[in-house]
Amino acid sequence: MWKEENNTLKRTFEFRDFIEAFGFMSQVAIIAEKMDHHPNWSNVYNKVSFELTTHDAGNTVTDKDRALAEAIDKLV
């Protein structure tokens, strides 16, 4: 579940292993590029963490962030 905190949407996904996590990140990268809205994210082994915010809107959560979060959720 996404959590809105400090003007960001946050969520961490956990996978079986690094390969599965990296594959998920590759899918997210394609979606983010098509949406022209790129996440702040990190990966440690089987975990992928996101902090979504819209920089050109003063670093606040906007409909762009919510749409990207929804698209990410559809991948898992």
N, C-alpha and C positions, 0 to 999 in steps of 0.2 A: 504494500500500500504506500502511495506517495504521501509525504508529509510536507506541509508548507511551514517553513521556518526561516526566519531572517531573510525575507524576500527571495527565497529559493524554494523550489520543489525538490525534495530529496528522496532517494530510494536506493537500496542496495539489493542486487540480485545475486543469488548463489547458485552455482552450477556444479556438475559432477567433477569437472577438472578444468585445467587451463584451456585445453583445445575447445571445449564447449563454450567457455566464457569468451574466448577470442572470436569464435564463429558468431556469437551473439553480437559482439562489438562490431564486427564487419557488417552485419545486417543493419545495425543502428546507424552506422556511418553512411550507408547508402540512403537511408530514409532522411537523415539529418541534412545531407547534401541536397537532396531533392526539395526539402522544405526551406533550405537556406537558413537553417537555425541549428547551430552547432552546440552540443552539450559541453559542460565542464564535467569530466568523468575521470575515473581512475580504475585501475585493474590490479589486483593482487591475487595471483594464482587463480582461484575459482570464483572470485567475487568481483563484481563490476558495480561501482557506486557512481551515482549521478547527482549533480546539483544544477538544476535548470533555472535560468534567469534570463531576462532580456536586457542585454547591455545597453542597446540604443533607446531603451525606455527607462533609463535611470536605474538599471539593475533591480527591476521589480519583476514579479511573476505576471505574465500576460497570457492571452489566449494562445500565443505561439508556443509557450512552455507547456500549457495544458494539452495542446494538440500533439506535441512531440511526446509527452508522457503517455498519452493514449496510444499512439502508434507504437511506442516501445512495449507497452503492456501486451499488445496484440501479438508480439513475437514470442512470448513465453506461454 
